[in-house]
Amino acid sequence: MKKHHQAELSPELKKVVKWSVAILGNVIEEELGKSSYDRIEKVRQRMAALRGAKAGVISRELNKTFLELKKLNKNERMGFARAYTLMLELMNGCENAYRTYRLKQRKRNENIKGAEAIFYVLTAHPTEARSPQNIGIFHEIQKELTQVYERGFEGARERLGALLEIAWKVEIVRMRKPRVQDEAEHIYSILLREANLSVLLDMGRSNVPVYVRSWVGGDKDGHPGVDEETLGDSLQLSRELLYEYAKKQIQELRRLTESFHSSKFDRQCSEVLHLLTAAKKLEVGDAKKIRVLHQKMTKICTFYHDELGKNAPKPLARLEQLFKIFPGLVVPLELREDSSMLMSDPTGDTLAIGRMLKRLGEYSKGEDPCWYARGMIISMAQSVEHIRVTAKMILRHVGNSKIPVVPLFEQKQALDSGAAIITELLKDKKVKKIVKEQWNNKVEVMVGYSDSAKESGVIASRLAVVDAIIAIDHACRKASVIPVFFHGSGGSIDRGGGAIRDQMAGWPKSALNIYKATVQGEMVERTFASPEILESQLTQISENTSPDHREKYKTTKNPTLEKFASMVKEYYQKKITSSLFLKMVELATPYSFLSALKIGSRPIKRGGTLSVAGLRAIPWVLCWTQTRVLFPTWWGTGTAWSEMNKSEKTALKKAFSTHPVFRSYIHALGFTLAKIELPIFEFYLQQSPLAEKEKKYFIQSFRSELAATIKFFNAITRSNDPLWYRPWLGESIELRASMIHPLNLLEILSHQDQDLPLLRISVTGIASGMLTTG
């Protein structure tokens, strides 16, 4: 789709990108030699010339470059891949640094009162392919680039050059499949950076409480590597990092208050440090030690306020908030298991999840187990009995019912029946008593975006999710309980991602009272890229859940829109269930190589047979992002639009202005169309072992459907710019898009030659360029 946006990117940002990429070029020349650098640079210049070019021109250049790359040996190809991957990561760093710089200049609004609480649940789903060393050095590069924006270029060339030299030498991708403990170390090292943790605590004091949870170590569903040991390891890792933070705050507090010469206060600080040290190792009966620590912290706060002043210094205020947000001095886990496994042994005695619950009971012993685990999620929840069995299992192994049971409704059938299940559940007097006395009169429900979108396409999925939320909200309010909605969404459009306001489109008011969502894989590093970016994300959530904004999200049933979505779903499902289509997925996308990618500890596929149902949602999205065609978001919309009559088309145009979910979908569709590069997908097809007749069929069908989709989009929006509502993003996508092309060609070569090291680095580079792999 041609882009007609006006240039909106900051000249300052462009200048820093050009400057930093030139420094990277110097590093590449030093590492690979002048002839290799000249070859890489020549291709870069040719790729830059493709911006805005017609499909035929792009295809010819792709063929020419592919033949050049094919002549290179393995080491030369790897150098090429490293160069382009690091360049794209550097561009990301420039953009994050610029955003951080601009956010630092803004005055923080501390009067925003939106949701009652914000919950982030961090997961390690397999989308972050980079090595911890690569992530670490680029975090340092981003900080250096932020300094460049703030202080100018003087002296920065040498510092950035030194960092880029290290970036070249460290491994870009993981060399082995990560263990659960590796994933825990990764996400906690980002989440619990001192600056990020301070933002979470400060936001909780001034705006809205921000709570963090983790699935890593607790997500048993389909994961043979998760058990009571991984659960304990995950909690222990977060304990150690939170211990170090608390210790530092106490030391800073003592330094600030030493001029008061209060021996009593100093003694109390020493006692807290002693108790902290004693609690550093998680063990049976841990909660009793933490309870004593709570009591001592309360005494310190009371003494300070009585003797020294009402306005607590930052270290003390942060300590107070730390024990509110992390009462067990750990990042609490969210457990998950599949309903079929839970029903296979309702006692849980023979199941790993039963042993995990038992371990939680040992840690909490007489105290609140929610300090360590905040929910037990049931995947594929399809009946009230699933919830009852799980609640009994928790009571049996933990000793009480305080850990909430959270049914996950993810596929279309489950979303449609969710309200009926909750209604039936709340008629049970025993359950209602648990809800009221143990769960704070709240019923939590998780809604899944990924599987429903994989199953039905994006527009049908988003309407089904919102319909389910509205129906479950009504069922809860009718039973006089408070609904809490947990959104299992990812970073990509195909998995519920997008702008925060668009994600919330159509939610009822009660769904905005508590904002809870997953932060998955690669999005962990992006969300927590800097304290300023994190604070901005949290502020946006607060703003969009405030009473002033809630009226904007009202939605009503629209028969024409429902018909349109149903038609899109029909065409989408017809395509993905075709045996020829599945053959194409296997032969012309990275599907067959997914198991070779070192991107996650959990299995990528459910079983060995190729099927859409058997492929997990995240790898499904990865296949379409890597091939640059982003299939699930748009397929079928063009055909459905062409088959609607004039009055129906008029009604859909009106719905774009009046229906928040449809408008949010159109925004998502525009973002997707801006990123599609059909000549790249066609090149994957042409280089695949498919028969020539099959290749021609897919090329023609994708061209035809995409052209019809663009026609639909232009008619609805009255614009031929896919990102008319955010021009700077359109320019950013256009500037980086052609820089990804060489990595696609290298990925195809890696398929043909079974070159797994080249495959891993090219997949990672494409993901860095596309930004939203999963």
C-alpha positions in Angstrom: 0.0 0.0 0.0 1.5 3.4 -1.0 2.1 5.8 1.9 1.2 9.4 1.4 1.9 10.8 4.8 3.7 14.0 5.5 7.1 13.8 7.1 6.6 14.0 10.8 9.7 12.4 12.4 11.9 14.8 14.3 14.9 16.1 12.3 16.9 15.7 15.5 16.0 11.9 15.6 17.0 11.5 12.0 20.3 13.2 12.6 21.2 10.9 15.5 20.2 7.8 13.5 22.4 8.9 10.6 25.3 9.7 12.9 25.1 6.5 14.9 24.6 4.3 11.9 27.8 5.9 10.4 29.7 4.9 13.6 28.4 1.4 13.3 29.7 1.4 9.7 33.1 2.2 11.0 32.9 -0.7 13.4 31.8 -3.1 10.7 34.6 -2.0 8.4 37.1 -2.5 11.2 35.7 -6.0 12.0 35.1 -7.3 8.5 37.4 -5.3 6.3 36.8 -2.7 3.7 35.7 -4.9 0.8 33.0 -6.6 3.0 31.9 -3.2 4.4 31.7 -1.7 0.9 29.5 -4.7 -0.2 27.2 -4.2 2.8 27.0 -0.4 2.4 26.3 -0.8 -1.4 23.3 -3.0 -0.6 22.1 -0.6 2.1 22.1 2.3 -0.4 20.2 0.3 -2.9 17.6 -0.7 -0.2 17.2 2.9 0.8 16.4 3.8 -2.8 13.5 1.3 -2.8 11.5 3.5 -0.3 8.2 4.3 -2.1 9.1 2.2 -5.1 6.6 0.1 -7.1 6.3 -3.7 -6.5 8.0 -4.6 -9.8 11.1 -2.5 -9.0 11.3 -4.0 -5.5 11.0 -7.5 -6.9 13.8 -7.0 -9.5 16.1 -5.6 -6.8 15.3 -8.5 -4.5 16.3 -10.9 -7.2 19.5 -9.1 -7.9 20.5 -8.9 -4.2 19.5 -12.5 -3.6 21.9 -13.7 -6.3 24.7 -11.6 -4.8 24.1 -13.0 -1.3 23.9 -16.5 -2.6 27.5 -16.2 -3.9 28.8 -15.4 -0.4 30.2 -18.0 1.9 28.8 -18.8 5.3 31.0 -16.4 7.2 30.3 -13.5 4.7 26.5 -14.1 5.0 26.8 -14.1 8.8 28.7 -10.8 8.8 26.0 -9.4 6.5 23.2 -10.6 8.9 25.0 -9.2 12.0 25.5 -5.8 10.3 21.8 -5.4 9.4 20.5 -6.8 12.7 22.7 -4.4 14.7 21.7 -1.5 12.5 18.0 -2.2 13.1 18.6 -2.6 16.8 20.6 0.7 16.8 17.7 2.4 15.1 15.4 1.1 17.8 17.8 2.4 20.4 17.8 5.9 18.8 14.0 6.0 18.8 13.7 4.8 22.4 16.4 7.3 23.5 14.6 10.1 21.7 11.3 9.2 23.3 13.0 9.1 26.7 14.6 12.5 26.1 11.3 14.1 25.1 9.5 12.5 28.0 12.1 13.9 30.4 11.1 17.4 29.3 7.5 16.9 30.1 6.0 17.9 33.4 4.5 14.9 35.1 0.8 15.1 35.9 0.4 13.7 39.4 -3.4 14.4 39.5 -4.5 11.7 37.1 -6.9 9.4 38.8 -7.9 6.6 36.6 -8.1 2.9 37.3 -8.2 1.7 40.9 -5.1 -0.3 40.2 -2.9 -1.4 37.3 -1.6 -4.9 37.0 1.2 -6.0 34.7 1.7 -9.8 34.4 5.1 -10.5 32.8 5.4 -13.7 30.7 8.3 -15.3 28.8 6.3 -16.4 25.8 8.8 -17.2 22.9 9.2 -13.9 21.1 12.4 -12.5 22.6 15.1 -14.1 20.6 18.0 -11.9 21.6 20.7 -13.0 24.1 20.8 -11.3 27.5 24.3 -9.9 26.6 22.8 -8.3 23.5 19.9 -6.8 25.4 22.3 -5.6 28.1 24.7 -3.8 25.8 21.9 -2.1 23.8 20.4 -0.9 27.1 23.8 0.9 27.6 23.8 2.1 24.0 20.3 3.6 24.6 21.5 5.4 27.7 24.4 6.8 25.8 22.1 8.0 22.9 19.8 9.7 25.4 22.9 11.6 26.6 23.6 12.7 23.0 20.1 14.2 22.8 20.6 16.0 26.1 24.2 17.1 25.8 25.1 17.0 22.1 27.7 15.0 20.1 30.9 16.2 21.8 32.9 13.2 23.0 30.0 10.8 22.3 31.5 9.3 19.1 34.2 7.5 21.0 31.9 6.3 23.8 29.2 5.0 21.3 31.9 3.4 19.1 33.3 1.5 22.1 29.8 0.2 23.0 29.1 -0.8 19.4 32.4 -2.7 19.3 31.2 -4.7 22.3 27.8 -5.2 20.6 29.5 -6.6 17.5 31.5 -9.1 19.6 28.8 -10.4 22.0 26.3 -13.1 20.8 23.2 -11.5 19.3 21.0 -14.6 19.8 20.8 -17.3 22.4 23.0 -20.2 21.6 20.9 -22.7 23.5 17.2 -23.1 24.3 16.5 -21.1 27.5 15.5 -22.8 30.7 12.7 -21.4 32.9 15.3 -20.0 35.2 17.0 -18.1 32.3 13.6 -16.5 31.4 13.1 -15.5 35.1 16.5 -14.0 35.2 15.8 -12.1 32.0 12.5 -10.5 32.9 13.4 -9.7 36.6 16.7 -8.1 35.5 14.6 -5.7 33.4 11.5 -5.3 35.6 13.5 -4.8 38.8 16.2 -2.4 37.6 16.4 0.2 40.3 15.1 3.0 38.1 12.1 1.0 36.9 11.2 -0.3 40.3 11.3 3.3 41.7 8.9 4.4 39.0 6.4 1.6 39.9 6.6 2.6 43.6 6.4 6.3 43.0 3.4 6.0 40.6 1.6 4.0 43.3 2.0 6.8 45.8 1.0 9.7 43.6 -1.3 8.3 40.8 -2.5 4.7 40.9 -1.2 1.6 42.6 0.9 -0.5 40.1 1.2 -4.2 40.8 3.4 -6.7 39.0 3.0 -10.4 38.6 4.8 -13.1 36.7 3.9 -16.3 34.9 7.5 -17.5 34.7 7.9 -20.5 36.9 4.1 -20.8 37.5 2.8 -21.4 34.0 2.5 -25.2 33.9 0.1 -25.4 30.9 1.8 -27.5 28.3 5.2 -26.9 29.8 7.1 -30.1 30.9 9.8 -28.0 32.4 7.6 -26.3 35.0 7.2 -27.7 38.5 7.5 -26.9 42.2 11.3 -26.3 41.8 10.9 -23.7 39.0 8.2 -22.1 41.1 10.6 -21.8 44.0 13.5 -20.6 41.8 11.4 -17.9 40.3 10.3 -16.6 43.6 13.9 -16.8 45.0 15.3 -14.7 42.1 12.8 -11.9 42.6 13.4 -12.1 46.4 17.1 -11.5 45.9 16.6 -8.5 43.7 13.9 -6.9 45.9 16.2 -7.6 48.9 19.0 -5.6 47.3 16.6 -2.7 46.5 15.2 -2.6 50.0 18.7 -2.8 51.5 19.8 0.2 49.4 16.8 2.2 50.5 17.5 1.6 54.2 21.1 2.6 53.7 20.1 5.8 52.0 17.5 6.5 54.7 20.2 6.1 57.4 22.5 8.5 55.4 19.7 11.1 55.1 18.8 10.9 58.8 22.2 10.6 60.4 22.2 14.3 61.2 19.2 13.8 63.6 21.5 11.7 65.9 18.6 9.4 66.8 20.1 6.2 68.2 16.7 4.6 68.4 15.9 5.2 64.8 19.3 3.9 63.7 18.8 0.8 65.8 15.5 0.2 64.2 17.1 0.5 60.8 19.7 -2.0 61.8 17.0 -4.4 63.0 15.2 -4.2 59.6 18.5 -4.9 57.8 19.0 -7.9 60.0 15.5 -9.2 59.3 16.0 -8.6 55.6 19.1 -10.6 55.6 17.5 -13.4 57.5 14.7 -13.5 54.9 17.0 -13.4 51.8 16.6 -17.2 51.3 13.1 -18.4 50.6 12.2 -21.5 52.8 9.4 -23.3 54.5 7.5 -20.9 56.8 8.9 -17.9 54.9 5.7 -15.8 55.5 6.2 -15.7 59.2 9.6 -14.0 58.8 8.1 -11.6 56.3 5.2 -10.8 58.7 7.8 -9.8 61.4 9.5 -7.6 58.8 6.2 -5.9 58.0 5.7 -5.2 61.7 9.2 -3.7 62.1 8.7 -1.6 59.0 5.5 -0.2 60.5 7.3 0.7 63.6 10.0 2.6 61.7 7.4 4.5 59.7 5.4 5.4 62.8 8.6 6.5 64.7 9.7 8.7 61.8 6.3 10.4 61.4 6.1 10.9 65.2 9.6 12.1 65.8 11.0 13.5 62.6 8.2 14.7 60.4 5.1 13.8 58.4 6.6 14.0 55.0 8.7 10.9 54.6 11.9 11.1 52.6 11.9 9.1 49.3 13.7 6.1 50.6 11.2 5.6 53.4 8.2 6.3 51.2 9.5 3.7 48.7 10.0 1.1 51.4 6.4 1.6 52.6 5.2 1.2 49.0 7.5 -1.7 48.4 5.8 -3.8 51.1 2.4 -2.8 49.8 3.1 -3.8 46.2 5.3 -6.8 47.0 4.0 -7.9 50.5 5.9 -11.2 50.3 9.0 -9.4 49.1 8.7 -11.5 45.9 7.1 -10.9 42.5 3.9 -13.0 43.0 3.3 -15.7 40.4 0.2 -16.4 38.4 -0.2 -20.2 38.1 -1.8 -21.8 35.0 -2.8 -25.3 34.0 -5.0 -26.8 31.3 -8.5 -27.9 32.3 -8.0 -31.4 30.9 -5.0 -31.9 33.2 -6.8 -30.6 36.2 -9.7 -32.9 35.5 -7.4 -35.9 35.0 -6.8 -35.9 38.8 -9.2 -33.6 40.7 -7.2 -34.1 43.9 -4.0 -32.9 42.2 -2.0 -35.4 44.2 -0.3 -36.9 41.1 0.1 -33.6 39.2 2.9 -31.1 39.1 0.4 -28.3 39.7 -0.6 -30.0 42.9 3.0 -30.1 44.1 3.3 -26.5 43.1 0.3 -25.6 45.2 1.7 -27.6 48.1 5.0 -25.7 47.9 3.0 -22.4 48.2 1.3 -23.7 51.2 4.7 -24.5 52.8 5.9 -21.0 52.1 2.8 -19.2 53.4 2.0 -21.5 56.5 -0.8 -19.7 58.3 -0.2 -16.4 56.5 -1.6 -15.2 53.1 -0.6 -17.4 50.2 -1.4 -14.5 47.9 1.9 -13.0 48.8 3.4 -15.7 46.6 0.7 -16.5 44.1 -2.2 -14.2 43.0 -4.2 -16.5 40.8 -4.7 -20.0 39.4 -5.6 -19.7 35.7 -7.5 -22.5 34.0 -6.7 -22.8 30.3 -9.5 -24.0 28.1 -12.1 -23.4 30.8 -15.4 -24.7 29.5 -17.6 -25.5 32.5 -18.3 -24.6 36.1 -17.0 -28.0 37.2 -13.5 -26.9 36.0 -13.6 -24.0 38.4 -15.0 -26.0 41.3 -12.4 -28.7 41.0 -9.6 -26.2 40.9 -10.9 -24.4 44.0 -11.0 -27.7 45.9 -7.5 -28.5 44.7 -6.2 -25.2 46.1 -7.9 -25.7 49.4 -6.5 -29.3 49.6 -2.8 -28.3 49.0 -2.6 -24.7 50.2 -4.8 -25.0 53.2 -7.2 -22.1 52.4 -9.1 -20.7 49.4 -7.5 -17.3 49.2 -5.8 -17.8 45.8 -8.5 -16.9 43.2 -9.5 -19.3 40.5 -9.4 -17.5 37.1 -11.1 -19.2 34.1 -9.4 -18.4 30.8 -11.9 -17.9 27.9 -9.9 -17.8 24.7 -11.5 -19.5 21.8 -14.7 -18.3 20.2 -16.9 -21.0 21.8 -15.4 -20.3 25.3 -15.9 -16.5 24.9 -19.5 -17.0 23.9 -20.3 -19.3 26.9 -18.2 -17.4 29.5 -21.1 -15.4 30.9 -23.3 -18.5 31.3 -20.5 -20.3 33.1 -20.0 -17.3 35.5 -23.8 -17.0 36.0 -24.0 -20.7 37.0 -21.0 -20.4 39.2 -22.4 -17.6 41.2 -25.5 -19.5 41.9 -23.5 -21.9 44.0 -23.8 -20.7 47.6 -20.4 -22.2 48.6 -18.6 -20.5 45.8 -20.4 -17.3 46.4 -19.2 -17.4 50.0 -15.6 -17.9 48.9 -15.9 -15.0 46.5 -17.2 -12.8 49.2 -14.9 -13.8 52.1 -11.8 -14.9 50.4 -11.6 -13.1 47.0 -12.7 -9.6 48.2 -16.1 -10.1 46.4 -14.3 -10.1 43.1 -14.5 -12.6 40.3 -11.5 -12.6 37.9 -11.8 -13.7 34.3 -9.1 -13.9 31.8 -9.9 -13.3 28.1 -7.5 -14.5 25.5 -6.9 -12.6 22.2 -4.3 -14.8 20.6 -6.1 -18.1 20.1 -9.4 -16.5 19.1 -7.6 -14.4 16.5 -5.7 -17.4 15.2 -9.0 -19.3 15.0 -11.3 -16.6 13.5 -9.2 -13.6 12.3 -8.6 -10.3 14.1 -11.9 -8.4 13.6 -14.1 -11.4 14.7 -11.8 -12.0 17.6 -12.0 -8.4 18.9 -15.8 -8.2 18.6 -16.1 -11.6 20.4 -13.8 -10.5 23.2 -15.7 -7.3 23.8 -19.0 -9.1 23.6 -17.8 -11.6 26.2 -16.5 -8.8 28.5 -19.9 -7.0 28.4 -21.9 -10.2 29.0 -19.6 -11.3 31.9 -19.7 -7.8 33.4 -23.5 -8.0 33.4 -23.6 -11.4 34.9 -21.3 -10.3 37.8 -23.1 -7.1 38.5 -26.4 -9.0 38.5 -24.9 -11.3 41.2 -23.6 -8.2 43.1 -19.9 -9.2 42.7 -17.1 -7.1 41.1 -15.7 -8.4 37.8 -12.0 -8.2 37.2 -10.8 -8.7 33.6 -7.4 -10.0 32.8 -6.4 -9.4 29.2 -4.1 -12.0 27.7 -2.9 -9.8 24.9 0.5 -9.6 23.2 2.4 -6.8 21.5 1.3 -7.6 17.9 -2.0 -6.5 16.4 -2.9 -10.2 15.8 -2.7 -10.8 19.5 -4.7 -7.9 20.9 -1.8 -5.3 20.8 -2.0 -1.7 19.6 -2.5 1.7 21.2 -3.8 1.6 24.7 -6.9 3.6 23.8 -7.7 1.2 21.0 -7.2 -1.8 23.2 -9.8 -0.5 25.6 -12.3 0.3 22.9 -15.7 -1.1 23.8 -14.9 -2.1 27.4 -17.7 -1.4 29.9 -17.0 1.0 32.8 -16.3 -1.8 35.3 -13.7 -3.3 33.0 -11.8 0.0 33.3 -11.8 0.0 37.2 -8.9 -2.4 37.3 -6.5 -2.7 34.3 -4.7 -6.0 34.1 -2.8 -7.3 31.1 0.1 -9.5 30.1 3.4 -8.0 29.0 4.9 -10.7 26.8 8.3 -11.7 25.5 10.0 -8.9 23.5 7.4 -6.3 24.9 9.0 -6.6 28.4 12.2 -4.9 27.2 10.1 -2.3 25.2 7.7 -1.4 28.0 10.6 -1.1 30.6 13.1 0.3 28.1 13.6 3.4 30.4 11.9 4.7 33.5 10.5 7.6 31.4 8.9 5.2 28.9 7.5 3.0 31.7 6.0 6.0 33.4 4.5 7.2 30.1 2.9 3.8 29.6 1.4 3.8 33.1 0.2 7.4 32.7 -1.5 6.6 29.4 -3.4 3.7 31.1 -4.4 6.1 34.0 -5.6 8.8 31.5 -7.6 6.3 29.4 -9.3 4.7 32.4 -10.2 8.0 34.1 -13.9 9.0 34.5 -13.5 11.7 31.8 -12.6 9.1 29.2 -15.0 6.2 30.1 -18.0 7.5 28.2 -15.9 7.3 25.0 -15.9 3.5 25.1 -19.6 2.9 25.0 -20.5 0.3 22.3 -23.8 -1.2 21.1 -24.5 -4.1 18.8 -24.3 -3.3 15.1 -26.0 -5.9 12.9 -24.1 -4.8 9.8 -20.8 -4.9 11.5 -21.6 -8.4 13.0 -22.5 -9.6 9.5 -19.3 -8.2 8.0 -17.1 -9.8 10.8 -18.9 -13.1 10.3 -18.2 -13.0 6.5 -14.5 -12.1 7.2 -14.3 -15.0 9.6 -15.8 -17.4 7.1 -13.3 -16.5 4.4 -10.4 -16.6 6.8 -11.3 -20.0 8.2 -11.9 -21.4 4.7 -8.3 -20.3 3.9 -6.5 -21.6 7.0 -8.2 -25.0 6.9 -7.2 -25.7 3.3 -4.7 -28.5 3.0 -2.9 -26.5 0.2 -2.7 -23.5 2.5 -1.2 -25.6 5.3 1.3 -27.0 2.8 2.3 -23.4 1.9 2.8 -22.5 5.6 5.1 -25.5 6.0 7.2 -24.9 2.8 7.2 -21.1 2.4 7.4 -19.7 5.9 9.7 -20.3 8.9 7.2 -22.9 10.3 9.4 -25.9 9.7 12.3 -24.3 11.4 10.5 -23.1 14.6 11.9 -25.8 16.7 15.5 -24.7 15.8 14.9 -21.2 17.1 16.2 -20.7 20.7 13.3 -18.4 21.6 11.5 -20.0 24.5 11.6 -22.8 27.1 8.0 -24.0 26.3 7.2 -26.2 23.3 6.3 -24.3 20.2 3.8 -26.8 18.9 1.1 -28.9 20.4 1.8 -32.3 18.9 3.6 -33.1 15.7 0.9 -32.8 13.0 0.8 -29.6 11.0 -2.4 -27.8 11.8 -3.5 -24.2 12.8 -5.0 -25.6 16.0 -1.8 -27.5 16.9 0.5 -24.4 16.4 0.7 -22.1 19.4 -0.6 -18.6 18.6 2.7 -16.8 19.1 4.7 -18.9 16.5 1.7 -18.6 14.2 2.0 -14.8 14.3 5.8 -15.0 14.0 5.5 -16.9 10.7 3.4 -14.0 9.2 5.5 -11.2 10.7 8.8 -12.8 9.4 7.4 -13.1 5.9 6.1 -9.5 6.1 2.5 -10.3 5.0 0.8 -10.2 8.5 -2.0 -12.4 7.2 -4.4 -12.8 10.2 -5.2 -9.1 10.6 -6.6 -8.5 7.1 -7.4 -11.6 5.2 -11.0 -11.8 4.1 -11.9 -8.1 4.7 -11.6 -7.2 1.0 -13.8 -10.0 -0.2 -16.4 -9.4 2.5 -16.5 -5.7 1.6 -16.9 -6.4 -2.1 -19.9 -8.6 -1.4 -21.8 -6.1 0.7 -24.6 -4.0 -0.8 -24.7 -0.3 -1.0 -26.7 0.3 2.2 -24.5 -2.1 4.1 -21.4 -0.3 3.0 -23.0 3.0 4.1 -23.7 1.5 7.5 -20.1 0.3 7.9 -18.8 3.8 7.0 -21.0 5.2 9.7 -19.8 2.5 12.2 -16.3 3.7 11.7 -17.3 7.0 13.4 -19.7 5.5 16.0 -18.5 2.0 16.9 -15.3 2.1 19.1 -14.3 -1.5 18.4 -14.6 -1.2 14.7 -12.7 2.1 14.7 -9.9 0.5 16.8 -9.8 -2.4 14.3 -9.4 0.0 11.4 -6.6 1.7 13.2 -5.0 -1.7 13.6 -5.6 -2.6 10.0 -3.9 0.7 8.9 -0.9 -0.1 11.0 -0.8 -3.6 9.4 -1.2 -2.3 5.9 1.7 0.1 6.4 4.0 -2.8 7.3 3.0 -5.3 4.6 5.7 -5.9 2.0 4.0 -8.2 -0.5 7.0 -8.6 -2.8 8.9 -10.1 0.2 6.2 -12.7 0.8 6.1 -13.5 -2.9 9.9 -14.0 -2.9 9.4 -16.6 -0.1 6.9 -18.3 -2.2 9.0 -18.2 -5.4 12.0 -19.7 -3.5 10.0 -22.4 -1.8 9.7 -26.0 -3.1 6.0 -25.5 -3.9 4.9 -26.4 -7.4 4.9 -23.5 -9.9 1.1 -23.8 -10.2 0.8 -23.5 -6.4 3.1 -20.5 -6.3 1.1 -18.7 -9.0 -2.1 -19.4 -7.1 -0.9 -18.0 -3.8 0.7 -14.9 -5.4 -2.5 -14.1 -7.3 -4.8 -14.8 -4.4 -2.8 -12.6 -2.0 -2.5 -9.8 -4.5 -6.2 -9.9 -5.2 -7.2 -10.0 -1.5 -4.8 -7.3 -0.5 -5.9 -5.0 -3.3 -9.6 -5.5 -2.2 -8.6 -4.9 1.4 -6.9 -1.6 0.5 -10.0 -0.6 -1.4 -12.1 -1.4 1.7 -9.7 0.6 4.0 -9.7 3.6 1.7 -13.5 3.6 1.4 -14.0 3.4 5.2 -11.4 6.0 6.2 -11.6 8.3 3.1 -7.8 8.3 3.1 -5.2 6.5 1.2 -2.7 6.9 4.0 -2.8 3.8 6.3 -1.5 5.8 9.2 -3.2 9.1 8.6 -3.9 9.3 12.4 -0.2 8.9 13.3 2.0 10.2 10.5 5.3 9.9 12.4 4.8 6.2 12.8 4.2 5.8 9.0 7.4 7.6 8.3 9.3 5.5 10.9 8.0 2.3 9.3 8.8 3.4 5.8 12.4 4.4 6.7 13.2 1.1 8.3 11.1 -1.3 6.1 13.6 -1.7 3.2 16.5 -2.1 5.6 14.8 -5.4 6.7 14.8 -6.8 3.1 18.4 -8.2 3.1 17.6 -10.2 6.3 14.6 -11.8 4.6 16.8 -12.9 1.7 19.3 -14.3 4.2 16.6 -16.1 6.0 15.5 -17.7 2.8 19.0 -18.8 2.1 19.3 -20.2 5.6 16.1 -22.3 4.8 17.6 -23.6 1.6 21.0 -24.4 3.1 19.8 -25.6 6.5 22.1 -23.0 8.0 20.6 -22.7 11.5 23.0 -20.1 12.9 22.2 -17.8 10.0 18.5 -18.6 10.5 18.5 -17.6 14.1 20.2 -14.2 13.5 18.1 -13.3 10.5 14.9 -14.1 12.4 16.1 -11.9 15.3 17.0 -9.1 12.9 13.6 -9.2 11.2 11.9 -9.2 14.6 14.0 -6.1 15.6 12.9 -4.3 12.4 9.3 -5.3 12.6 9.1 -4.5 16.4 6.0 -6.6 17.0 6.8 -10.2 16.3 4.5 -11.6 18.9 
